[in-house]
């Protein structure tokens, strides 16, 4: 039995090249699915900077990984009845045009410039969220009427645009709209943003599938890991204080914004 296992591993050594990313993916998915921001932004620098995978493959594989992880989390949140479904479905429909345009923009606009712009937006939003967490300003509403989203209908397409073009944006823009704009409870805002992210990611991943950019021997480990983490994160959310979740979201997104801005300035400096 052991000999057969060893022979299989030897014959398929390339398949086990990235096995160590399995526990990493579980941890990332737990953090992201409990806090309400996208995991692709963590996977991309790991793939590109630490594993020396080309940026196009890093972005595509990161989004493909995030797709199944966020879908796993969204299914769990639906089961817990924590999602504002009418608002979430409306935001999904508004996100789709942005995804299509963003995928086209990726081919004609330099990715570092897009990340610089997104980084500035993320810093502004996350600083406001951090301030709200420090002052303990929390959303209090649930089951809100659909017409309340009308004043924010321009934001989901922007999130879809940046997610398709840079791999980040839907969750990071949707969550502040839901929690700070619509005053939805933090946990419900996180859950709804994850549903919107998961749906948008499927569209992006289908486009990347057609382009052949996904590194499958890596995805098989990270994809499996985030499916597991996507179930654990929502479960842990039930026991975590909303203020803590808001702080985690804002600090992580500030870090994402700083990373994107620094990458953008390095690109400008090297022009």
C-alpha positions in Angstrom: 0.0 0.0 0.0 2.7 2.4 1.0 4.8 1.5 -2.0 1.8 2.2 -4.3 1.4 5.7 -2.7 5.1 6.4 -3.1 5.1 5.3 -6.7 2.1 7.5 -7.4 3.8 10.6 -5.8 7.0 9.9 -7.8 5.2 9.5 -11.1 3.1 12.6 -10.5 5.6 14.8 -8.7 4.6 18.0 -10.6 1.1 17.6 -9.1 2.5 17.8 -5.6 4.8 20.7 -6.3 2.6 23.2 -4.5 1.1 21.0 -1.7 2.3 23.4 1.0 -0.2 26.0 -0.3 -3.1 23.9 1.0 -2.9 25.0 4.7 -2.1 28.5 3.6 -5.2 28.6 1.5 -7.4 27.4 4.4 -6.0 30.2 6.6 -6.5 32.9 4.0 -10.1 31.8 3.3 -11.0 31.8 7.0 -9.7 35.4 7.4 -11.3 36.7 4.2 -14.7 35.0 4.5 -15.1 36.1 8.1 -14.0 39.7 7.5 -15.5 40.5 4.1 -12.6 41.2 1.8 -11.3 39.2 -1.2 -8.6 36.6 -0.9 -7.2 37.1 -4.4 -5.3 40.1 -3.2 -3.4 38.0 -0.7 -2.8 35.1 -3.1 -1.5 37.3 -6.0 1.6 38.7 -4.2 2.3 35.2 -2.8 2.2 33.7 -6.2 4.1 36.5 -8.0 6.6 37.8 -5.4 7.4 34.7 -3.4 6.7 31.9 -5.9 8.0 33.7 -9.0 4.9 32.9 -11.0 4.2 35.4 -13.9 1.8 38.2 -13.0 -0.9 37.3 -15.5 -1.0 33.7 -14.2 -0.8 35.0 -10.6 -3.8 37.2 -11.1 -5.9 34.6 -13.0 -5.0 31.8 -10.5 -5.7 34.0 -7.6 -9.1 34.9 -8.8 -9.9 31.3 -9.7 -8.9 30.3 -6.1 -10.9 33.2 -4.7 -13.9 32.1 -6.8 -14.4 28.8 -5.2 -13.5 30.1 -1.7 -16.0 32.9 -1.8 -18.6 30.7 -3.3 -18.1 28.2 -0.4 -18.4 31.1 2.1 -21.5 32.5 0.4 -23.3 29.2 0.5 -22.6 29.0 4.2 -23.9 32.5 4.7 -27.0 31.8 2.8 -27.6 28.8 5.0 -27.2 31.0 8.1 -29.6 33.5 6.5 -27.1 36.4 7.0 -27.3 37.8 3.5 -29.4 40.8 2.3 -30.5 38.8 -0.8 -32.5 41.5 -2.7 -29.7 44.1 -2.2 -27.1 41.4 -3.0 -28.7 40.3 -6.3 -29.1 43.9 -7.4 -25.5 44.6 -6.8 -24.6 41.5 -8.7 -26.5 42.7 -11.8 -24.8 46.1 -11.5 -21.3 44.5 -11.1 -21.5 42.4 -14.4 -21.1 45.3 -16.8 -18.1 46.6 -14.9 -16.5 43.1 -15.0 -16.9 43.0 -18.8 -15.4 46.5 -19.3 -12.6 45.8 -16.8 -11.6 42.6 -18.6 -11.2 44.7 -21.8 -9.3 47.5 -19.9 -6.8 44.9 -18.7 -5.7 44.5 -22.3 -5.2 48.2 -23.1 -4.4 49.9 -19.7 -1.2 49.1 -17.7 -2.2 47.0 -14.7 0.1 49.0 -12.3 -1.7 52.3 -13.2 -5.0 50.7 -12.4 -3.7 49.4 -9.1 -2.4 52.8 -8.2 -5.9 54.3 -8.7 -7.6 51.5 -6.9 -5.1 51.8 -4.0 -6.0 55.4 -3.4 -9.7 54.5 -3.4 -9.2 51.6 -1.0 -7.1 53.7 1.4 -9.9 56.4 1.6 -12.6 53.8 2.2 -10.7 51.7 4.7 -9.6 54.7 6.7 -13.2 55.7 7.1 -14.1 52.1 8.1 -11.2 52.1 10.6 -12.4 55.4 12.1 -15.9 54.0 12.4 -14.6 50.9 14.2 -12.5 52.9 16.6 -15.5 55.2 17.4 -17.7 52.1 17.5 -20.0 53.4 14.7 -21.7 50.2 13.5 -24.5 49.4 11.0 -27.8 48.5 12.7 -30.2 47.7 9.9 -31.3 44.5 8.2 -34.0 43.5 5.7 -33.8 46.9 4.1 -36.0 47.9 1.1 -34.4 47.6 -2.3 -34.9 51.2 -3.2 -32.3 52.2 -0.6 -29.5 51.0 -3.0 -30.5 53.4 -5.7 -28.2 56.2 -4.6 -25.2 53.8 -4.7 -25.9 52.0 -8.0 -22.8 53.5 -9.6 -20.4 51.8 -7.2 -20.8 48.1 -8.0 -19.8 48.5 -11.7 -16.6 50.2 -10.5 -15.9 47.3 -8.2 -16.5 44.9 -11.0 -14.2 46.9 -13.3 -11.3 46.8 -10.9 -11.8 43.2 -9.9 -11.5 42.1 -13.6 -8.6 44.5 -14.3 -6.6 44.0 -11.1 -8.1 41.0 -9.2 -9.4 43.2 -6.4 -12.3 45.6 -5.9 -15.8 44.0 -5.6 -15.7 43.1 -1.9 -13.5 46.0 -0.9 -16.0 48.6 -2.5 -19.2 46.7 -1.8 -18.7 46.2 1.9 -18.4 49.9 2.8 -21.4 50.7 0.7 -23.5 48.1 2.5 -22.3 48.9 6.0 -21.5 52.6 6.0 -23.8 53.7 3.2 -26.8 51.5 3.8 -26.1 51.1 7.6 -26.5 47.3 7.3 -25.1 45.3 10.3 -21.4 44.5 9.9 -21.8 40.8 9.7 -24.6 41.0 7.2 -22.7 43.5 5.1 -19.7 41.2 5.0 -21.8 38.2 4.0 -23.6 40.1 1.3 -20.3 41.5 -0.1 -19.0 38.0 -0.3 -22.0 36.8 -2.3 -21.5 39.7 -4.8 -17.7 38.9 -5.0 -18.3 35.2 -5.6 -20.7 35.8 -8.5 -18.5 38.4 -10.1 -15.5 36.1 -9.8 -17.2 33.3 -11.7 -17.5 35.6 -14.7 -13.9 36.7 -14.5 -12.7 33.1 -14.1 -14.7 32.0 -17.1 -12.9 34.7 -19.1 -9.5 33.7 -17.8 -10.3 30.0 -18.6 -10.8 31.0 -22.2 -7.4 32.8 -22.1 -5.7 29.7 -20.6 -4.0 31.7 -17.7 -4.9 29.6 -14.7 -2.1 27.4 -13.3 -4.1 24.3 -12.5 -1.4 22.3 -10.6 -1.3 25.2 -8.1 -5.1 25.8 -8.1 -5.8 22.2 -7.1 -4.2 22.8 -3.7 -5.4 26.4 -3.1 -8.8 25.8 -4.5 -9.3 22.8 -2.2 -8.0 24.8 0.8 -10.3 27.8 0.3 -13.4 25.6 0.0 -12.6 24.3 3.5 -11.7 27.7 4.8 -14.8 29.2 3.2 -16.9 27.0 5.5 -14.9 27.7 8.6 -14.8 31.5 8.3 -18.6 32.1 8.3 -18.9 29.7 11.3 -16.4 31.6 13.3 -18.1 34.9 12.4 -21.0 34.0 14.6 -18.8 34.2 17.7 -16.6 37.2 16.8 -17.6 40.8 17.8 -18.7 43.0 14.9 -16.2 45.7 16.0 -13.3 43.2 15.7 -14.5 42.2 12.2 -14.7 45.8 11.1 -11.1 46.5 12.4 -9.8 43.4 10.6 -11.4 44.5 7.4 -10.2 48.0 7.5 -6.6 47.1 8.5 -6.3 44.5 5.8 -7.7 46.8 3.1 -5.4 49.6 4.2 -2.5 47.1 3.7 -3.9 46.2 0.3 -4.2 49.9 -0.7 -0.6 50.7 0.5 0.7 47.7 -1.5 -1.1 48.8 -4.6 0.0 52.4 -4.3 3.7 51.4 -3.8 3.6 49.1 -6.8 2.1 52.0 -8.9 4.8 54.5 -7.8 7.5 52.0 -8.6 6.1 51.6 -12.0 5.9 55.3 -12.5 9.5 55.7 -11.3 10.8 53.1 -13.7 9.1 54.8 -16.7 
